[in-house]
Amino acid sequence: MKKRTPCSAILMLVVALSASADESLPNDEQQVVMDKELQFLVKECSACHGENGVSTNDEVPSLAGKSADYILENVEKFYFYERHCPDAEYQNGEPKSGARNMCDVADRMTRQEVMAVGAWFEAQTPPATD
Ligand code: HEC
């Protein structure tokens, strides 16, 4: 009995860790997103979502004025294939990563990066008709 307790404690920890990993993108609480990286991400998203996150393409929603929490929630949906990832036409340059859709985008981001770029888009003026 004495031997079993630590074992089951470890098992519970593993279960807890994998459960939390399932709920979120890779989460590195130590990560600080520097301005240079933020600017890179803004460009990346703006290639499809339009300059400053204002889209002129009906198939791509604007990000300007949407909350960082909403943006994170939806990027996680793409990450877990809870939303479909249609390929998009670029409308503002080309993303450096060559991403074609939101699954490509979500696959390579951390939670901290999405929150940082999400806060940037939240601060932009939304289009009048969106
Ligand atoms: C290759 C083009 C492309 C790139 C690059 C891209 N997106 Fe998207 N994004 C899309 C498309 C297309 C949709 C709409 C998908 C659909 O039909 O539901 C979308 C949808 C979204 C949504 C859901 C918005 C809503 O209101 O439903 C969020 C949030 C989002 N993208 C965030 C981002 C962020 C953050 C970045 C940059 C890190 C990014 N996207 C880069 C193409 C792109």
Boltz pocket constraint, residues with backbone or C-beta under 6 A from the ligand:
constraints:
  - pocket:
      binder: B
      contacts: [[A, 41], [A, 44], [A, 45], [A, 46], [A, 47], [A, 48], [A, 49], [A, 59], [A, 60], [A, 61], [A, 62], [A, 63], [A, 70], [A, 71], [A, 72], [A, 74], [A, 75], [A, 83], [A, 84], [A, 85], [A, 86], [A, 87], [A, 88], [A, 89], [A, 95], [A, 99], [A, 100], [A, 101], [A, 102], [A, 105], [A, 114], [A, 117], [A, 118]]
      max_distance: 6.0
